Amino acid sequence: MSTSVAENVHPPKGKPKWLRVKLPTGKKYTQLRGLVDKYDLHTICTSGSCPNMGECWGEGTATFMILGNICTRSCGFCGVKTGRPESVDWAEPEKVARSIKIMNIKHAVLTSVDRDDLKDMGSIIWAETVKAVRRMNPETTMETLIPDFQGVDTHLDRILDVAPEVISHNMETVKRLTREVRIQAKYERSLEVLDYLKKNGANRTKSGIMLGLGEEEHEVITTMEDLRKVDVDVVTIGQYLQPSKKHLPVKQFILPEQFKKYEEIGLKMGFRHVESGALVRSSYKAHKHIQ
C-alpha cells in the first residue's frame, strides 16, 4: 500500500469511533417508522439497517428494492441472499407506488437484485415501477439504482424511456478487485453501461464505490477518473462493512481525512456532487443529486 494511504487507514480491530451512529430520532422519522410498521412496507432503509435512515427519512427520502430479495449473483460484499429467485410479482409496481404515497416520500430511490434468470433481466418491471410511481405520486422525483443488465442495450433503453431524474449504477470497487468483489460483474462493462446511459439521454448519472477492501489511493483516483471520462455526474464513496463472516473481510477502516481528500479530488475533477465519508451509502443525500 502506498504511504499516503497507509497514513489514512485504521487497522481492522473493531469498528472505530467515527463509525458509531446515534439511533434515528425526530418527528418525521417516528411518523414514517409507524407507517412502515402499520402497513408492513418494505424499504432497504429498514431491512438493511442503514445508518443514515433517520437523516434520509427526515428529508423525505427512502429506498425501495424490487424484484424480490434473492439475487442470481454472489458478490463477495453483499448481504442479499443468493439463489433461485421467486417468480416475478407483476403487482409489485403498484405496491411500491402505494408505499411511496402512504409514506409521502418526496424522493424515492429504487434498486433491485440482479435477475439474470429472466429474459428481460427484470427491466420490464423496472420500467413499470417507475411509471406506476409517477402515476400515483406525480410530485415525487426518482433515482433508479440499476444492475448492469449484462450491458444489453434493449434493457437499458427501457430505463431511459421512463426518464428517472437520476440513473445510478455502482462500480463498487476498483478495477483490480472487481473479480474478487463482484464475481459475475465486469469493471469495463459497468463503465460501458454508464457511458451508454449518458450518451442516450440520461439526465444525470451516478455511481458509487466502497473503500476498505484493499484498494490503494491511486486506484480509487483512477476509478474516479474513469467515471468522469464517461461523464458521470455524481459519485458516492463509503466504507465497506462486512455483512457476515462469510463475506469479504474489511482490510482497512479509512480515516475521515482520507474521505475528505477524495471529496476534494472529485470536485476538482468536475463531479456535480461527491458524497465521501465512512457512513455514506449509495442513496445518501440522494434528493440533492437531482440538482
Buried (B, 14 or more C-beta within 10 A) or exposed (E): EEEEBEEBBBEBEEBBEBBEBEEBEEEBBEEBBEBBEEEEBBBBBBEBEBBBBBBBBBBBBBBBBBBBBBBBBBBBBBBBEBEEBEEBEEEBBBBBBBBBEBBBBBBBBBBBBBBBEBEBBBBBBBBBBBBBBBEBBEEBBBBBBBBBBBBEEEBBBBBBEBBBBBBBBBBBBBBBBBBBBBEBBBBEBBBBBBBBBBEEEBBBBBBBBBBBBBBBBEBBBBBBEBBBEBBBBBBBBBBBBBBEEEBBEBBBBBBEEBBEBBBEBBBEBEBBBBBBBBBBBBBBBBBBBBE
